[in-house]
C-alpha cells in the first residue's frame, strides 16, 4: 500500500509509515496524477498553438485540470500536472482572448 501522507510505498501490514511516521491508513491509495490532470496538461500545451480555434482548447484544458485537481485532492494527493495545466490554460486563454479582441478592433478600424 502507499502512505496517504508522503505517497511512498509501505508494507501492507505497517502500522505507521517508516518514511514520515504518520499512522498508516487501511485504505489503499495509489499515488500519481489522475488521468484528467494529465489530459488537462497535454491539452493546455497544445492550446498554446491551437488556441486560435476560438479559445476552446485552453478552456477545455482549464476544465479538465480543475476537475483532475479536485479528484487528486479528494484522494489526498496534489497533482503538479493539474496545477500546471490550470496555469498554462489560463495564460493561453488570456493570450488568445486578447489576440481575438485586438483582431476585431483592427478589422473594425480598417473597415471604415
Secondary structure, 3 states (H helix, E strand, C coil): CECCCCCCECCCCCCECCCCCCECCCCCCCCCCCHHHHHHHHHHHHHHHHCCCCCHHHHHHHHHHHHHHHHHHHCCCCCHHHHHHHHHHHHHHHHHHHHHHHHHHHHHHHCC
